[in-house]
Amino acid sequence: MMEYENFETAFEHLKSIIDKFEAKENISLDELVKNYEEGMKAYTYCSNKLDDTQKKIKLIDETE
């Protein structure tokens, strides 16, 4: 499993995977599955990070 340092790193990795899918290159089924799995991990990381950030902002707003 790939570990990400921050949101930006995960997002860039996700964008590079999307670019591979959009290039419509002939890739093997194994490579397709690998890219999909990595993309989902990056997406989940980004989604969780955004949720956490939104919760922090809401907490700050409520305390101010």
C-alpha atoms as an extended CHARMM CRD file, in Angstrom:
* protein
*
        64  EXT
         1         1  MET       CA              0.0000000000        0.0000000000        0.0000000000  PROA      1               0.0000000000
         2         2  MET       CA              1.3100000000        3.3960000000       -0.9260000000  PROA      2               0.0000000000
         3         3  GLU       CA              1.7210000000        5.9150000000        1.8710000000  PROA      3               0.0000000000
         4         4  TYR       CA              1.1300000000        9.5730000000        1.1220000000  PROA      4               0.0000000000
         5         5  GLU       CA              2.8280000000       12.4970000000        2.8240000000  PROA      5               0.0000000000
         6         6  ASN       CA             -0.0300000000       14.8810000000        2.1790000000  PROA      6               0.0000000000
         7         7  PHE       CA             -3.1410000000       15.6060000000        0.1630000000  PROA      7               0.0000000000
         8         8  GLU       CA             -1.2060000000       17.1190000000       -2.7200000000  PROA      8               0.0000000000
         9         9  THR       CA              0.9710000000       14.0320000000       -3.1740000000  PROA      9               0.0000000000
        10        10  ALA       CA             -2.0430000000       11.7190000000       -3.1950000000  PROA      10              0.0000000000
        11        11  PHE       CA             -3.9490000000       14.0080000000       -5.5620000000  PROA      11              0.0000000000
        12        12  GLU       CA             -1.0420000000       14.1710000000       -8.0290000000  PROA      12              0.0000000000
        13        13  HSD       CA             -0.7700000000       10.3720000000       -7.9650000000  PROA      13              0.0000000000
        14        14  LEU       CA             -4.5080000000       10.0920000000       -8.6100000000  PROA      14              0.0000000000
        15        15  LYS       CA             -4.2530000000       12.5340000000      -11.5340000000  PROA      15              0.0000000000
        16        16  SER       CA             -1.4000000000       10.5310000000      -13.0730000000  PROA      16              0.0000000000
        17        17  ILE       CA             -3.4640000000        7.3450000000      -12.8620000000  PROA      17              0.0000000000
        18        18  ILE       CA             -6.4550000000        9.0850000000      -14.4630000000  PROA      18              0.0000000000
        19        19  ASP       CA             -4.1650000000       10.2990000000      -17.2480000000  PROA      19              0.0000000000
        20        20  LYS       CA             -3.1610000000        6.6850000000      -17.9310000000  PROA      20              0.0000000000
        21        21  PHE       CA             -6.8080000000        5.6510000000      -18.2290000000  PROA      21              0.0000000000
        22        22  GLU       CA             -7.6070000000        8.5970000000      -20.4910000000  PROA      22              0.0000000000
        23        23  ALA       CA             -4.6290000000        7.8640000000      -22.7570000000  PROA      23              0.0000000000
        24        24  LYS       CA             -6.4200000000        4.6700000000      -23.7900000000  PROA      24              0.0000000000
        25        25  GLU       CA             -3.1380000000        2.9000000000      -24.2300000000  PROA      25              0.0000000000
        26        26  ASN       CA             -3.1680000000       -0.8380000000      -24.6470000000  PROA      26              0.0000000000
        27        27  ILE       CA             -2.3990000000       -2.0580000000      -21.1630000000  PROA      27              0.0000000000
        28        28  SER       CA             -2.7500000000       -5.5130000000      -19.7180000000  PROA      28              0.0000000000
        29        29  LEU       CA             -5.6440000000       -6.4890000000      -17.5220000000  PROA      29              0.0000000000
        30        30  ASP       CA             -3.2420000000       -6.8890000000      -14.5910000000  PROA      30              0.0000000000
        31        31  GLU       CA             -1.9310000000       -3.3510000000      -15.0980000000  PROA      31              0.0000000000
        32        32  LEU       CA             -5.4830000000       -2.0360000000      -15.3860000000  PROA      32              0.0000000000
        33        33  VAL       CA             -6.4470000000       -3.6540000000      -12.0750000000  PROA      33              0.0000000000
        34        34  LYS       CA             -3.2500000000       -2.4010000000      -10.4060000000  PROA      34              0.0000000000
        35        35  ASN       CA             -3.8930000000        1.1640000000      -11.5840000000  PROA      35              0.0000000000
        36        36  TYR       CA             -7.5150000000        0.9710000000      -10.4670000000  PROA      36              0.0000000000
        37        37  GLU       CA             -6.4940000000       -0.2590000000       -7.0190000000  PROA      37              0.0000000000
        38        38  GLU       CA             -3.8700000000        2.4740000000       -6.6300000000  PROA      38              0.0000000000
        39        39  GLY       CA             -6.3530000000        5.0740000000       -7.8470000000  PROA      39              0.0000000000
        40        40  MET       CA             -8.9440000000        3.9990000000       -5.3020000000  PROA      40              0.0000000000
        41        41  LYS       CA             -6.3730000000        4.1740000000       -2.4950000000  PROA      41              0.0000000000
        42        42  ALA       CA             -5.3480000000        7.6890000000       -3.5510000000  PROA      42              0.0000000000
        43        43  TYR       CA             -9.0020000000        8.7140000000       -3.8950000000  PROA      43              0.0000000000
        44        44  THR       CA             -9.8570000000        7.3550000000       -0.4470000000  PROA      44              0.0000000000
        45        45  TYR       CA             -6.8960000000        9.1620000000        1.0970000000  PROA      45              0.0000000000
        46        46  CYS       CA             -7.9200000000       12.4540000000       -0.5570000000  PROA      46              0.0000000000
        47        47  SER       CA            -11.5520000000       12.0180000000        0.4010000000  PROA      47              0.0000000000
        48        48  ASN       CA            -10.6940000000       11.2740000000        4.0370000000  PROA      48              0.0000000000
        49        49  LYS       CA             -8.3150000000       14.2250000000        4.1880000000  PROA      49              0.0000000000
        50        50  LEU       CA            -10.9820000000       16.5720000000        2.8220000000  PROA      50              0.0000000000
        51        51  ASP       CA            -13.5370000000       15.2390000000        5.3100000000  PROA      51              0.0000000000
        52        52  ASP       CA            -11.1040000000       15.7550000000        8.1920000000  PROA      52              0.0000000000
        53        53  THR       CA            -10.3450000000       19.2850000000        7.0210000000  PROA      53              0.0000000000
        54        54  GLN       CA            -14.0270000000       20.1030000000        6.7140000000  PROA      54              0.0000000000
        55        55  LYS       CA            -14.6320000000       18.8430000000       10.2720000000  PROA      55              0.0000000000
        56        56  LYS       CA            -11.7590000000       20.9680000000       11.5850000000  PROA      56              0.0000000000
        57        57  ILE       CA            -13.0970000000       24.0770000000        9.8370000000  PROA      57              0.0000000000
        58        58  LYS       CA            -16.5740000000       23.4320000000       11.2240000000  PROA      58              0.0000000000
        59        59  LEU       CA            -15.1250000000       23.0420000000       14.7240000000  PROA      59              0.0000000000
        60        60  ILE       CA            -13.1900000000       26.3000000000       14.3780000000  PROA      60              0.0000000000
        61        61  ASP       CA            -16.3130000000       28.0960000000       13.1390000000  PROA      61              0.0000000000
        62        62  GLU       CA            -18.3380000000       26.7890000000       16.0600000000  PROA      62              0.0000000000
        63        63  THR       CA            -15.7820000000       27.9120000000       18.6400000000  PROA      63              0.0000000000
        64        64  GLU       CA            -15.3900000000       31.4150000000       17.2270000000  PROA      64              0.0000000000
